[in-house]
Amino acid sequence: MGRQNLESLVEAGRISRSTYQYLQRVLSENPGGLGAEAGPRRAADRPAHEGVDPENAFYFYMDLGAPLGERALDLEDFRRKLLTVPLASLRFHQGRGDFARWIRDVFQEEALADAVERVDGSHPDLRRALLEAVAQH
């Protein structure tokens, strides 16, 4: 990524000036580029109990365009959030298959994703059913 590309991201408001300065420093310290060993690990390469980068976090919404301001960075954090986010948010995400997709895509935990996916989004005690599915894996 060149200096002009970074400057255009700052001008567009996509990154802050301090992020720009940090990236410039990192790039100047690594003139050969950032190889795979130098970069961050992919989310799928991390154990499920280890937090992921914010771009791979699960962000809770009440509905499309209605974020809660809550996110989960790993499966333990996800379990804790299941205890506290509004039931309407759980129903929204479960009905869309968002939880299972995140678990499968980010952590590659197929069995857990399948168990979460099997929970009916209209279950009368959805919170408990999701917590039980997570606890069993």
N, C-alpha and C positions, 0 to 999 in steps of 0.2 A: 504494500500500500504506500503510495507516494505522498509527499507533503501536500500536493494540491488536492488529492482525494480527501485527506484528513481535514484540510481547511474547509472544503466544501461541506463536510459533515458538521463542522462547528457552525458554519454559516446557516445550515439548514436546521440547526438546533437538535441534531441527532446525538451529538456528544458534547460534553462540556469543554471549556477551554483547559481545565486542569487535566482531563482525560487526554486531550490533544497533546499537551506538554509531556505527559507520561509516555504516551505512545511514541512520540518523537524521540524521547530519551532511550526507550527500549530498542527502537529501530536503529538508532545511532550506535548503540552498544553491540549490536548484532548485524554488522554490515553484510554478512553472508546470508542473512535471512533467518527466520525462525524455523528450524527443523522440527520434525515430529517430536524429538526428545525434549526440545525446549518449550514447546507449547503445552497448554493445559491438556489433561487427559479428557477423553470423551466421556460423557456421562455414563454410557453403557459399560465402560471399563472400570467404573468405580463400584465398590461394594454397595449394596442397597442401603446400608446404614450410614454411609458417608454422604455428606451433603453435596448437592450438585450446584453448578453455576446458576446464577439467577435466571438466565435465559432458558434453562431447562427445569426450573421450578414449576410447581403446580400453582396456578393462580385461581383463586376462588371467585366466582361471580354469582350474582343473584339471577341474572338473565343476561342476554347479549347486551353489551354496552353498559352493564351495571356491575363494575368490579367491587369486591368487598374490601380490598386492601389487605387481604390475607394471602399468604403463600406457604407452600410446604417445600422444603429443600431436600428432604429425604423421607424414607418410609416411616421412621419414628415420628418425625415432625408431622407427617400426613396423619398418622394415627391420633396425635394430640389435637390436630385441627378438626378431625372428625367429631371430637367431643364438644367443640365450641362453635363451629360455624352454624349459621341458621339452617334449619331443616330444609327450607325452600332452596337453598344453595345446593345441598346434597341431592335433592330431587332433580334439580336442573342438570347437574353434572352426570348423575347416574343415568338419567333418561337419555343422555346423548352419548354415553359410553366413555366419557372423558377420563374417569378415574382409571379404568382398565387400560385404556390407550396410553396414558401417561406411565403407568407401571410397566407396561410391556415395552414401550418405545424407549424410555429413559433408563430403566434398570434391567430390562430383558428378563423379568421375573414372570415367566409364562404361567406357572401354576397359580401364583397369587393373582395375576391379571385375570385368569380364567375364573377363579373363585369370586373375585369382585364383580366380574361381568355377569355371573349367574344370579347376583342379588337383584331382585325385582325392584325397580325404581318406585313402584307404588306400594311397596311393603309397608304395613302399618307402623312398624318400628324400624324404619330404614337405617337410622343411626346405629342401633344395636346390631342389625344384620351386617352392615359394613364393617363395624368394629370386630365382629366375630370372624368375618372372612379374613380380615387382616391379621388377627391374632393367631389364626390357625396356620399361618405360613411364615 
